[in-house]
Amino acid sequence: MARYSYRAVLANGASESGAIDAAGPAEVVSLLRRRGAMPVAIDPAPAERSAAVRAGRRDVAAAATFIGELAVLLGARLQLDRALALAIENAASPRAMAPFADLLRDVREGAPLSRAMAAQPGLFSATAVAMTEAGETNGRLDEALARLHLMLEQAAELRRTVGTAMIYPIALLIIALAVVALMLLFVVPQFENLFASSAAKLPAASRLVMAASRFLRDDGLAIFGGLLASGFAVRWVLRRPAGRLVVDRMVLRLPQFGELIRRVETARFARTLGALVDGNVALPYAFALAQKTVGNRTIANALEAVGEGIRTGGGLTGPLAATKMLPRIAIGFFRTGEESSQLGPMLLRLADVLDRDIKVRVQRAIGIATPAITVILGATVGGIIASVMSAILGFNDLAVGP
């Protein structure tokens, strides 16, 4: 038996959280449903969380591929257990087959696919479980899995696009810092002894460069240690809810970058909520699941308050607009979808619009940052060389004196 913490939505729309001792996540789901509660999140208790993460870390990309293949096989009218067996046989590596084999075993023992997926929390998110359960309920499991696969692929594509675009400017920045450090640590000291006796007569730029070189050589380890300690301190702060909330609030206030983060979070939220609503998941439950995909705690807290209002019969668009957390374009899509009873399709379209906008903003930022880093590197290196050369060219004057 292990202890699991949970969050669930009760039949009256209220939310509940607590802890349960059970043999696994599937038993937690079963116990909650017997009480008439709909589970939203199930996690190992804090004392067991780190061991569970180390032991149960899964390949999420393999899970997305598996879901896509399973959707195609079910669309071909194969039985669920046969489709699962074929999807497992197509797994990329034997190591990746183990969790899916457990899935097949649970299904053959009579468990619904959604419950079998809930028993693999490191492999399938609560959103994936909810969409699968909705497909089982309305008899269109293949469509639900196809929709889930598309959502996972689009989210992964956006991450790949942003990650790939950031490789070049990050590499260029590292090279720039390395070149400047090498010049200050090894090149400038070669000339420092030459001018030691006449340092006071050197040009101001030369004295500044040599002072920077001495500072880096004398206190370089202390600087590195300070940066390392700062990194650990920031990591510690981010792990604390209060510290994370402060940092997330500050991030949203940054020019340009804050708006980019706002749009990234809104796109992820809209895609998840749209896919769940389009899959006939009840709006209060779908909203609670979609809100969990938001990483910025400031936005997530605002959405959680809206979700509480939805569960008690409140509206959607008005409270969302009142939070002022989502971009104005998003509010328009929410309002149109709510008024036309096409909330799911409109949110999926909103996610596509925001994804394109994010890509444009990232490419524009990189297009500005790359030449800016190049110019700064060239100016810095040129300034160091110019300061050394100006001292060398004036060496005779320094030696002769006034």
C-alpha positions as CSV (number, residue, x, y, z in Angstrom):
1,M,0.0,0.0,0.0
2,A,1.2,3.5,-0.7
3,R,-0.2,7.0,0.1
4,Y,-1.5,9.2,-2.7
5,S,-2.7,12.8,-2.6
6,Y,-5.6,13.7,-4.9
7,R,-7.8,16.5,-6.2
8,A,-11.4,15.7,-7.3
9,V,-14.6,17.3,-8.3
10,L,-17.7,16.2,-6.3
11,A,-21.1,15.6,-7.8
12,N,-22.3,19.0,-6.5
13,G,-19.5,20.8,-8.4
14,A,-17.3,21.5,-5.3
15,S,-13.6,20.5,-5.3
16,E,-12.0,18.3,-2.8
17,S,-8.4,17.3,-2.0
18,G,-6.9,14.9,0.4
19,A,-4.9,11.7,0.7
20,I,-5.7,8.0,0.3
21,D,-3.9,4.8,1.0
22,A,-4.2,2.5,-2.0
23,A,-2.3,-0.2,-4.0
24,G,-1.9,2.2,-7.0
25,P,-3.5,5.1,-8.9
26,A,-6.1,2.9,-10.4
27,E,-7.4,1.9,-7.0
28,V,-7.5,5.6,-6.0
29,V,-9.6,6.4,-9.1
30,S,-12.0,3.5,-8.2
31,L,-12.4,4.6,-4.6
32,L,-13.1,8.2,-5.6
33,R,-15.7,7.2,-8.2
34,R,-17.5,5.0,-5.7
35,R,-17.9,8.2,-3.6
36,G,-19.3,10.0,-6.7
37,A,-16.2,12.1,-7.2
38,M,-14.4,12.8,-10.4
39,P,-10.6,12.7,-10.0
40,V,-8.6,15.6,-11.4
41,A,-5.1,14.8,-10.2
42,I,-3.5,11.9,-8.5
43,D,0.1,12.0,-7.3
44,P,2.3,10.1,-4.9
45,A,2.5,11.6,-1.4
46,P,5.5,14.0,-0.9
47,A,7.6,11.4,1.0
48,E,7.2,8.9,-1.8
49,R,7.2,11.3,-4.8
50,S,11.0,11.4,-5.5
51,A,11.3,7.6,-5.5
52,A,8.3,7.3,-7.7
53,V,9.6,9.8,-10.2
54,R,12.9,8.1,-10.4
55,A,11.4,4.7,-10.8
56,G,8.5,5.7,-13.1
57,R,10.0,8.3,-15.4
58,R,8.6,7.5,-18.9
59,D,9.2,8.4,-22.4
60,V,6.3,10.8,-23.2
61,A,7.2,10.9,-26.9
62,A,6.8,7.1,-27.0
63,A,3.4,7.5,-25.3
64,A,2.2,10.0,-28.0
65,T,3.3,7.7,-30.8
66,F,1.6,4.8,-29.1
67,I,-1.7,6.7,-28.8
68,G,-1.5,7.7,-32.5
69,E,-1.0,4.1,-33.6
70,L,-3.8,2.8,-31.3
71,A,-6.2,5.4,-32.7
72,V,-5.4,4.2,-36.3
73,L,-5.9,0.5,-35.3
74,L,-9.1,1.2,-33.5
75,G,-10.3,3.2,-36.5
76,A,-9.7,0.1,-38.6
77,R,-12.3,-1.7,-36.4
78,L,-9.9,-3.9,-34.5
79,Q,-10.8,-5.1,-31.0
80,L,-9.1,-3.1,-28.2
81,D,-6.9,-5.8,-26.9
82,R,-5.7,-6.8,-30.4
83,A,-5.1,-3.1,-31.3
84,L,-3.1,-2.7,-28.1
85,A,-1.0,-5.9,-28.8
86,L,-0.2,-4.6,-32.3
87,A,0.7,-1.1,-31.1
88,I,3.0,-2.7,-28.5
89,E,4.7,-4.8,-31.2
90,N,5.5,-1.6,-33.1
91,A,7.2,-0.1,-30.1
92,A,10.7,1.3,-30.9
93,S,12.6,-0.6,-28.2
94,P,11.9,-3.5,-25.8
95,R,12.5,-1.1,-22.9
96,A,9.6,1.1,-24.1
97,M,7.2,-2.0,-24.2
98,A,7.1,-2.6,-20.5
99,P,4.5,0.0,-19.4
100,F,2.4,-0.7,-22.4
101,A,2.4,-4.4,-21.7
102,D,1.0,-3.5,-18.2
103,L,-1.7,-1.5,-20.0
104,L,-2.6,-4.6,-22.2
105,R,-2.7,-6.9,-19.1
106,D,-5.1,-4.6,-17.3
107,V,-7.4,-4.3,-20.3
108,R,-7.4,-8.1,-20.7
109,E,-8.3,-8.4,-17.1
110,G,-11.4,-6.3,-17.7
111,A,-10.3,-2.8,-16.8
112,P,-11.4,0.1,-19.1
113,L,-8.6,1.6,-21.1
114,S,-8.9,4.9,-19.2
115,R,-8.5,3.2,-15.8
116,A,-5.5,1.2,-17.1
117,M,-4.0,4.5,-18.3
118,A,-4.7,6.1,-14.9
119,A,-2.5,3.4,-13.4
120,Q,0.5,4.8,-15.4
121,P,0.6,8.5,-14.2
122,G,4.2,8.9,-15.4
123,L,3.2,7.9,-18.9
124,F,-0.3,9.3,-19.4
125,S,-1.5,12.7,-18.0
126,A,-4.9,13.3,-16.3
127,T,-6.0,15.0,-19.5
128,A,-5.2,11.9,-21.6
129,V,-7.1,9.8,-19.1
130,A,-10.1,12.1,-19.2
131,M,-10.2,12.3,-23.0
132,T,-10.0,8.5,-23.2
133,E,-12.8,8.1,-20.7
134,A,-15.0,10.5,-22.8
135,G,-14.3,8.4,-25.9
136,E,-15.3,5.2,-24.0
137,T,-18.5,6.9,-22.8
138,N,-19.7,8.0,-26.2
139,G,-18.5,5.0,-28.1
140,R,-16.0,6.9,-30.2
141,L,-12.7,5.9,-28.6
142,D,-10.8,6.0,-31.9
143,E,-11.8,9.6,-32.5
144,A,-10.9,10.6,-28.9
145,L,-7.5,9.0,-29.2
146,A,-6.9,10.6,-32.6
147,R,-7.8,14.0,-31.1
148,L,-5.5,13.4,-28.1
149,H,-2.6,12.4,-30.4
150,L,-3.1,15.5,-32.5
151,M,-3.0,17.7,-29.3
152,L,0.2,16.0,-28.1
153,E,1.9,16.3,-31.4
154,Q,1.0,20.0,-31.8
155,A,2.3,20.7,-28.3
156,A,5.5,18.8,-29.0
157,E,5.9,20.6,-32.3
158,L,5.7,24.0,-30.7
159,R,8.4,22.9,-28.1
160,R,10.6,21.6,-30.9
161,T,10.3,24.8,-32.9
162,V,11.1,27.1,-30.0
163,G,13.9,24.8,-28.8
164,T,15.5,24.5,-32.2
165,A,15.3,28.3,-32.8
166,M,17.1,29.0,-29.5
167,I,20.1,26.8,-30.2
168,Y,22.0,29.2,-32.4
169,P,21.7,32.4,-30.3
170,I,22.5,30.4,-27.1
171,A,25.5,28.8,-28.7
172,L,26.6,32.2,-30.0
173,L,26.2,33.8,-26.6
174,I,28.3,31.0,-25.0
175,I,31.0,31.5,-27.7
176,A,31.0,35.2,-27.1
177,L,31.5,34.9,-23.3
178,A,34.2,32.3,-23.9
179,V,36.1,34.5,-26.3
180,V,36.0,37.5,-24.0
181,A,37.0,35.4,-21.0
182,L,40.0,33.8,-22.9
183,M,41.2,37.2,-24.0
184,L,41.0,38.7,-20.4
185,L,42.6,35.6,-18.8
186,F,45.4,34.8,-21.3
187,V,45.9,37.5,-23.9
188,V,45.8,40.7,-21.8
189,P,48.1,39.4,-19.1
190,Q,50.9,38.9,-21.7
191,F,51.1,42.7,-22.1
192,E,50.4,43.7,-18.5
193,N,53.9,43.2,-17.3
194,L,55.2,45.3,-20.2
195,F,53.3,48.3,-18.9
196,A,53.5,47.7,-15.2
197,S,56.0,50.5,-14.5
198,S,54.0,53.1,-16.5
199,A,50.4,51.9,-15.7
200,A,49.3,55.4,-14.6
201,K,50.2,56.9,-18.0
202,L,48.2,54.3,-20.0
203,P,45.0,55.4,-21.8
204,A,41.9,55.1,-19.7
205,A,40.5,52.2,-21.9
206,S,43.8,50.2,-21.5
207,R,43.7,50.7,-17.7
208,L,40.0,49.5,-17.7
209,V,40.8,46.4,-19.7
210,M,43.7,45.5,-17.5
211,A,41.7,46.1,-14.3
212,A,39.0,43.8,-15.7
213,S,41.6,41.1,-16.5
214,R,43.1,41.3,-13.0
215,F,39.6,41.2,-11.4
216,L,38.7,38.1,-13.4
217,R,42.0,36.3,-12.6
218,D,41.9,37.2,-8.9
219,D,38.2,36.7,-8.2
220,G,37.1,34.5,-11.0
221,L,36.5,31.5,-8.8
222,A,34.6,33.6,-6.3
223,I,32.5,34.9,-9.2
224,F,31.8,31.4,-10.5
225,G,31.0,30.2,-7.0
226,G,28.6,33.2,-6.5
227,L,26.8,32.4,-9.8
228,L,26.6,28.8,-8.9
229,A,25.2,29.6,-5.4
230,S,22.7,32.0,-7.0
231,G,21.6,29.3,-9.4
232,F,20.9,27.0,-6.5
233,A,19.2,29.8,-4.6
234,V,16.9,30.5,-7.5
235,R,16.1,26.8,-7.9
236,W,15.2,26.6,-4.2
237,V,13.0,29.7,-4.4
238,L,11.2,28.3,-7.5
239,R,10.4,25.1,-5.6
240,R,8.6,27.1,-3.0
241,P,5.0,28.0,-3.9
242,A,5.4,31.6,-2.6
243,G,8.7,32.1,-4.3
244,R,7.4,30.6,-7.6
245,L,4.4,32.9,-7.5
246,V,6.5,36.0,-7.0
247,V,8.9,35.0,-9.9
248,D,6.0,34.2,-12.2
249,R,4.3,37.5,-11.4
250,M,7.6,39.3,-12.2
251,V,8.0,37.4,-15.5
252,L,4.6,38.5,-16.7
253,R,5.6,42.1,-16.2
254,L,8.7,41.9,-18.4
255,P,8.4,43.8,-21.7
256,Q,7.8,41.6,-24.7
257,F,8.9,38.4,-22.9
258,G,6.0,38.6,-20.5
259,E,3.5,38.8,-23.3
260,L,5.2,35.8,-25.0
261,I,4.8,33.7,-21.9
262,R,1.2,34.8,-21.6
263,R,0.5,33.6,-25.1
264,V,2.4,30.3,-24.7
265,E,0.4,29.5,-21.5
266,T,-2.9,30.6,-23.2
267,A,-2.2,28.4,-26.2
268,R,-1.5,25.4,-24.1
269,F,-4.6,26.0,-22.0
270,A,-6.9,26.6,-24.9
271,R,-5.7,23.5,-26.8
272,T,-6.3,21.3,-23.8
273,L,-9.6,22.7,-22.9
274,G,-10.8,22.7,-26.6
275,A,-9.8,19.1,-27.0
276,L,-11.6,18.0,-23.8
277,V,-14.8,20.0,-24.6
278,D,-14.8,18.7,-28.2
279,G,-14.5,15.2,-26.7
280,N,-17.7,15.8,-24.7
281,V,-16.0,16.1,-21.3
282,A,-18.1,18.2,-18.9
283,L,-16.9,21.9,-18.9
284,P,-16.2,22.1,-15.1
285,Y,-14.1,18.9,-15.2
286,A,-12.4,19.9,-18.5
287,F,-11.6,23.4,-17.2
288,A,-10.0,21.9,-14.0
289,L,-7.8,19.6,-16.1
290,A,-6.8,22.3,-18.6
291,Q,-5.9,24.7,-15.8
292,K,-3.4,22.1,-14.5
293,T,-1.4,22.4,-17.8
294,V,-0.6,26.1,-17.1
295,G,2.9,26.5,-15.7
296,N,2.8,30.1,-14.7
297,R,1.3,30.1,-11.2
298,T,-0.1,33.7,-11.4
299,I,-2.2,32.7,-14.5
300,A,-3.0,29.3,-13.0
301,N,-4.4,30.8,-9.8
302,A,-6.5,33.3,-11.7
303,L,-7.9,30.4,-13.8
304,E,-8.5,28.3,-10.7
305,A,-10.7,31.0,-9.4
306,V,-12.7,31.1,-12.6
307,G,-13.0,27.3,-12.5
308,E,-14.5,27.5,-9.0
309,G,-17.1,29.9,-10.4
310,I,-17.9,27.6,-13.3
311,R,-18.5,24.7,-10.9
312,T,-21.0,26.8,-9.0
313,G,-22.9,27.8,-12.1
314,G,-21.0,31.0,-13.1
315,G,-20.1,32.1,-16.6
316,L,-16.9,31.5,-18.5
317,T,-16.0,34.5,-20.8
318,G,-16.8,37.3,-18.3
319,P,-14.8,36.0,-15.4
320,L,-11.9,35.2,-17.8
321,A,-11.9,38.7,-19.1
322,A,-12.0,40.1,-15.6
323,T,-8.8,38.3,-14.7
324,K,-6.9,40.3,-17.4
325,M,-4.5,37.4,-17.6
326,L,-5.3,36.1,-21.1
327,P,-4.6,38.1,-24.4
328,R,-7.5,40.1,-25.7
329,I,-7.7,37.9,-28.8
330,A,-8.3,34.9,-26.6
331,I,-11.3,36.5,-24.9
332,G,-12.8,37.1,-28.3
333,F,-12.5,33.4,-29.2
334,F,-13.9,32.3,-25.9
335,R,-16.9,34.7,-26.3
336,T,-17.6,33.5,-29.8
337,G,-17.3,29.9,-28.9
338,E,-19.6,30.3,-25.8
339,E,-22.3,32.2,-27.7
340,S,-22.3,29.9,-30.7
341,S,-22.1,26.7,-28.7
342,Q,-18.9,25.8,-30.6
343,L,-16.5,26.3,-27.7
344,G,-14.3,23.3,-28.5
345,P,-13.6,24.1,-32.1
346,M,-13.1,27.8,-31.4
347,L,-10.5,27.1,-28.7
348,L,-8.6,24.7,-30.9
349,R,-8.6,27.4,-33.6
350,L,-7.4,29.9,-31.0
351,A,-4.6,27.6,-30.1
352,D,-3.5,27.4,-33.7
353,V,-3.6,31.2,-34.1
354,L,-1.5,31.7,-30.9
355,D,1.0,29.0,-32.0
356,R,1.6,30.8,-35.3
357,D,1.9,34.1,-33.4
358,I,4.4,32.6,-30.9
359,K,6.6,31.3,-33.7
360,V,6.6,34.7,-35.4
361,R,7.5,36.4,-32.1
362,V,10.3,33.9,-31.3
363,Q,11.7,34.2,-34.8
364,R,11.6,38.0,-34.6
365,A,13.3,38.0,-31.2
366,I,16.0,35.6,-32.5
367,G,16.4,37.7,-35.6
368,I,17.2,40.7,-33.4
369,A,19.2,38.9,-30.8
370,T,21.6,37.1,-33.2
371,P,23.1,40.2,-34.9
372,A,23.0,42.0,-31.6
373,I,25.1,39.4,-29.9
374,T,27.4,39.4,-32.9
375,V,27.8,43.1,-32.8
376,I,28.4,43.2,-29.1
377,L,31.0,40.4,-29.3
378,G,32.8,42.2,-32.2
379,A,32.7,45.5,-30.3
380,T,34.0,43.9,-27.1
381,V,36.8,42.0,-28.7
382,G,37.7,45.0,-30.9
383,G,37.7,47.2,-27.9
384,I,40.1,44.9,-26.0
385,I,42.4,44.7,-29.0
386,A,42.3,48.4,-29.6
387,S,43.1,49.2,-25.9
388,V,46.1,46.9,-26.0
389,M,47.3,48.3,-29.4
390,S,46.9,51.9,-28.3
391,A,49.1,51.1,-25.3
392,I,51.7,49.4,-27.4
393,L,51.8,52.2,-30.0
394,G,52.3,54.7,-27.3
395,F,55.0,52.6,-25.5
396,N,57.9,54.8,-26.7
397,D,56.2,57.9,-25.3
398,L,55.6,56.1,-22.0
399,A,59.2,55.0,-21.8
400,V,60.7,58.5,-22.6
401,G,58.2,60.3,-20.4
402,P,57.5,64.1,-20.5
